[in-house]
Amino acid sequence: YPEDSYNRIWIPAIPSGMVAKIANTTTLSHTTDEQPPDTAIVNTIEAPELINSISLPFNMSKNNSLYYIEAYFTGMEIDDTRSFDIYVNDNYLTTTSPEFENCTGAWTTRNNHTGTLTTVELRPTAESTLPPIISAIEVYTASDPLVTTGTSQDDLDGLAAFISKFEQLQGWSGEPCRPTRWQWLGCNSGGPLRVNSIYLSGYGLEGPLPDFRQMTGLETIVTGNPKLGHPKKENKALTSVVAVILVVVADTSEWLAIDCGSFMSTTENDIDWQTDDRFINTGSNQRLHVFSFEILDSFRLFTEQNKNCYALPMSQPSRYFIRAAFNYGNYDKLLKPPTFDLEIDGNKWMTVVTSLTKIEFYEVIYTSRGDNVSVCLARTKANQFPFISSLEAWPIPDTTYTQMSRSLAWLNSYRYNYGTNDPTMYPTDSYNRIWEPAIPPETVARTADTTILYNTTVEHRPHSAIFDAIESSSSTNSISLSVKIGKANSLNYIETYFTELTALSINDTRSFDMYVDGNYKVTISPEYQNCTGAWAIINEVGTLITAELRPTSESTLPPIISAIELYTASDALITTGTSQDDLNGLAVYTSTFEQLNGWSGEPCLPSDAVWQWLGCTANDPIRVISLYDCSSKLPPPPHVP
């Protein structure tokens, strides 16, 4: 433009071997309906010889495409004869004889079935006294069939309510589901186009959700903040007939994740992993270089002291999940995975038995007593040096696991997701738990015929895992689940989860009795699109716990179970540790002598993990009675009252 009154852009071209020509006139008495600009028509290319053809190849954008080609011609001279045949991919199209001071065109619409290359060829006829000539060409490729209907108008109206409600979403516009869906939506792929998921994590949204009752295809809303859209009775959007899974994603800003032994911080799945320098002063950083999972590729190794402690900042008093991970990976090339103790605030947590072949995880539910929790690794065997790959702590909502006494620590023994072969973890589990997959012998894996869930338990088992389950092999068979626990004469907490996987016919019934170690606990009738739970506190004399689901006489369908959790209570936790006077005195020592700076945590407890340079009484309160200068390199101690 302005040479082209239709504002098209014409790219100049003189193909190799061709001769550029300019007409000896600038007057056109006639042109085509497409009206190519006059300045383009009077410029042409010509084959170098009468016997030569003009060959024009074009690379199309896709295979098997419908294309449109239009070529434009005008005569350069009054005398002589110029005529040539037009072929497209060797298929004859027409014969043309350009006219002086007139523009003529030739067009075709064809399907290209041979690939992406299309060739237009101008071949001179036997009668022609001049070579082929061409002024201009246009080539268009047709799109795939255009959509005639987009996202449901009900969903568009619902999304408009979300966008107008939250300032952070107000830049989103256009068709939400196709061809590229908005990054915070999920849409179905068949039938009328509907929005089935909304993902609001990471947008910093707060407050009630707007009314989205018209979005009847919506199944899941994932929030990024517990303050966003909690299902309250007054929230009409969440108490409507729309069946919505409201998934509250945990606020990971309150989580503490330590990538032990790493030299740099990183973020993975919205969790900020920190180096451990702020939390411990002893040990050395090491790397395995064998695993792709970066968080477990490094570890902190402790070869000097008999006890090394992490100080984890906590809110008081709050319950936390605390998890430690150990990836031996044969780092020392000795094929001897070490064994050592794990302690928490002076209490023995667990004896860690590391493995040559797998990563070991140890997890506990613990109530903090102050603004720090001490997690220690204690060497218990000669030349078996403690190490740790990662250490995590995150708060637990007060509404969960309410039957567990807060005066005890609860050690996670088992957490199984039945009916699947894949582990489940964060972000699928918003509470960062790890669910191991399991399909026990003589059971059958089943999957629900729905992804809609109306209700779930307060423990918020991950929704995607609820829809997997195991079923006994027949309606008369029981499901027997036996697990070994770490110690005899222990208090244990067991929680089981159930959902009906299909809408039962009027003649079908599923019900079964739950027994633990032969003792009846409850009768279960799973509900379709609801997750229910059953729990029990068990005093176990031995080390084997068996949960059994026995079909009732009325049941026409076999027992079924989706998941199970088992926790074992710790021994009674210490309520008083080393005398505060002695703690103050030891702080003077550790701050005075650089060689002692790494000592921290409870110095006298547990009794088999006293700091190696101390002697302590067993009285209450516990007192330090001896100091041993094992190194013979320390100067006389300061005066400590």
Stockholm file with secondary structure:
# STOCKHOLM 1.0

chainA/1-641         YPEDSYNRIWIPAIPSGMVAKIANTTTLSHTTDEQPPDTAIVNTIEAPELINSISLPFNMSKNNSLYYIEAYFTGMEIDDTRSFDIYVNDNYLTTTSPEFENCTGAWTTRNNHTGTLTTVELRPTAESTLPPIISAIEVYTASDPLVTTGTSQDDLDGLAAFISKFEQLQGWSGEPCRPTRWQWLGCNSGGPLRVNSIYLSGYGLEGPLPDFRQMTGLETIVTGNPKLGHPKKENKALTSVVAVILVVVADTSEWLAIDCGSFMSTTENDIDWQTDDRFINTGSNQRLHVFSFEILDSFRLFTEQNKNCYALPMSQPSRYFIRAAFNYGNYDKLLKPPTFDLEIDGNKWMTVVTSLTKIEFYEVIYTSRGDNVSVCLARTKANQFPFISSLEAWPIPDTTYTQMSRSLAWLNSYRYNYGTNDPTMYPTDSYNRIWEPAIPPETVARTADTTILYNTTVEHRPHSAIFDAIESSSSTNSISLSVKIGKANSLNYIETYFTELTALSINDTRSFDMYVDGNYKVTISPEYQNCTGAWAIINEVGTLITAELRPTSESTLPPIISAIELYTASDALITTGTSQDDLNGLAVYTSTFEQLNGWSGEPCLPSDAVWQWLGCTANDPIRVISLYDCSSKLPPPPHVP
#=GR chainA/1-641 SS CCSSTTCCCCCCCCCTTCEEEECSCCCCSBCCTTCCCHHHHTEEEECSSTTCCEEEEEECSSSSEEEEEEEEECBSCSSSCCCEEEEETTEEEEEECCCBTBCEEEEEEEEECSCSEEEEEEEECTTCSSCCEECEEEEEECCSCCCSCCSCHHHHHHHHHHHHHCGGGTTCCSCSSSSSCCTTEEECSSSSCCEEEEECTTSCCCBCCCCCTTCTTCCEEEESCTTBCCCCTTCTTTSSSCCCEEEECCCGGGCEEEETTCSSCEEETTEEEECSTTTCSSSEEEECCCCSCGGGTEEEECCSCSEEEEEEECCTTCEEEEEEEECCTTTTSSCCCCEEEEEETTEEEEEEECCSSSCEEEEEEEECCSSEEEEEEECCSTTCCCEESEEEEEECCTTSSTTSCTTSCEEEEEEEEETCSSCBCTTTSTTCCCBEEECCTTEEEEECSCCCCSBCCTTCCCHHHHTEEEEESSTTCCEEEEEECSSSSEEEEEEEEECBCSCCCTTCCCCEEEEETTEEEEEECCCBTBCEEEEEEEEESSSEEEEEEEECTTCSSCCEECEEEEEEECSCCCSCCBCHHHHHHHHHHHHHCGGGTTCCSCSSCSGGGCCTTEEECCSSSBCEEEECCTTSCCCCCCCCC
#=GC SS_cons         CCSSTTCCCCCCCCCTTCEEEECSCCCCSBCCTTCCCHHHHTEEEECSSTTCCEEEEEECSSSSEEEEEEEEECBSCSSSCCCEEEEETTEEEEEECCCBTBCEEEEEEEEECSCSEEEEEEEECTTCSSCCEECEEEEEECCSCCCSCCSCHHHHHHHHHHHHHCGGGTTCCSCSSSSSCCTTEEECSSSSCCEEEEECTTSCCCBCCCCCTTCTTCCEEEESCTTBCCCCTTCTTTSSSCCCEEEECCCGGGCEEEETTCSSCEEETTEEEECSTTTCSSSEEEECCCCSCGGGTEEEECCSCSEEEEEEECCTTCEEEEEEEECCTTTTSSCCCCEEEEEETTEEEEEEECCSSSCEEEEEEEECCSSEEEEEEECCSTTCCCEESEEEEEECCTTSSTTSCTTSCEEEEEEEEETCSSCBCTTTSTTCCCBEEECCTTEEEEECSCCCCSBCCTTCCCHHHHTEEEEESSTTCCEEEEEECSSSSEEEEEEEEECBCSCCCTTCCCCEEEEETTEEEEEECCCBTBCEEEEEEEEESSSEEEEEEEECTTCSSCCEECEEEEEEECSCCCSCCBCHHHHHHHHHHHHHCGGGTTCCSCSSCSGGGCCTTEEECCSSSBCEEEECCTTSCCCCCCCCC
//
